[in-house]
């Protein structure tokens, strides 16, 4: 695997981890990454946090947790597009169901990126290891989503 692919996979996993967990420290984040099979150093995690522009926000329990900065949608949009572009292999449709094939292990990150793009046509999506299934409102909407995705990945 290329270095850039490893970095993209790791950063996608970081976003996924902090969205699902209340991660307060770099050590906690490192441990969760290692649990998911990523071998990381403190310097790598620190650099990823800076590149992803993560910030700490207060939790209900008075602690803090990492979060993605939401006041820069254009920056996030580019990151999500990069994840989609680097993980995408192919797509096909069956009426209003869109099936997207990804690099092995990238479906969850690509699915999270697609969800973050908030395409109104997509009702919901689910990811496996290398496959995503999107339920789309209509057949015409499926064509529209495929066109949007093609524009991003080409």
N, C-alpha and C positions, 0 to 999 in steps of 0.2 A: 504494500500500500504506500502510495506517495505521502510525503510529509504533509503537504497541504490537505490531502484527504483526511489524514489522521487528525490534524488540527480542526478541520471542519466538523468531523464526527465528535471530537471531544467537546468543542464549543456548543454544538447542538445538544449534547448530553448534559452540559452544564445548565443550559436554559431549561431543559426538561426537568432536571433535578431540582432547581430552585423554584420551579412552578409547582412541584409536587410536595416539596419539603420546606420546612422552616430552617434554613441553613444560616447559621450565625457567623461561623468562622471559616477561614481558608482550610484549616485542618479538617473540619467536618466535611467540607466540599471535597477535599482530597480523598477522604475515606470513602465517601459515596461513589466517587469516580472509580477508585480502585475496586470497590465491590462490583462495579459494572465492567471490570476488565481493563480499565485505563491505568497505565503506569505513569504517574505524574510526580513532578517535583513541586516544591513550594513556589519556586520561581515561575514555573509554567502556569500554575494556577493563578498566581498573581498577575501575570501578563494577560491571561485569558480574561480575567475579571476586568482589567483595564480596557482591553480591546472590545469586549462586549458592553462596556460602559455600564457595568452593574453598580448598583448603589445599595445602601442599607436603609431599610425602612423599619419603623417600630411595629412590633406585633402586639396582639391583645394582651399577652402576658407580661408586657414591659420589657421584653428582650428586643433584639433587632434581627432582621433577616435580609439576605441578599434578594434583590429584585431587579428586573430589567427596567431601565429608565424609559418611561412612557411619554416623555415630553419631546422626543425626537423621532417621530414616526418615519421620517424619510430614512434615517439611519437604520432603524429596525427593519424597514421594508427591504432595504438592500441586503441585510443579513439574511432575512428569510428567503429572498430571491436566490442568494448564493447557496443556501442549504438546498433549496429545491433544484437548482441547476446542477449541483455537484452530486446529489443523490439520485436524481431522475434517470431511469433507463428507457421506459416506454409507457404508453397508456393505450387503453382500448375501452370501448363502451358496450354496454348491453342495455339498450333503451335509456333509462334515466340513472343507470349505475355506471360510474366511472371507476375503472380499475387501473391503478398506477403501479408499475413495477419499479423498484429501486435497487440500488446497490445493497447487498446483504447487510443487515443490521441498521440500515438507514431509514426504514419505513416510518418509524416512530418520529424521528426528527423532521423528515419531509412532511409527514402528516401534521405535525405541530406548526410547521411553517405555513402550510396551506390553510390551516385553521386560523392562524394569525392574520392572514391576508383578508379574512372576513368577506369572502365572496358570497354575495346574497343568494346566489343560485344553489349553494351547497347547504343541504339540510343537516348533514352530519357526516362524519368520517370515522373509520376505524383502521388501525394499522396492525400488521403482523411483523414479521422479521424483514421481509423484502416486498411486501404487497400492501397497498392501501385500497380500501373500497370507500368511495364517496357516493352517498345517496343525494341525488340532485333533483330539483323540483320537477323539471320537464325534460323531454328529449331535446328540445331547442336549447334549453339552458345547459344541457350536457355539452352540446357543440360549442356554446359560448365559453364554457369553462375550459374545454380542450384548447380553444383558440388562445385564451389568456395564458394558459400554461405553456403552450408552444412558443408564444412570444417571449416568455421569460427564459426558457431553456435553450432557445436557439441563438 
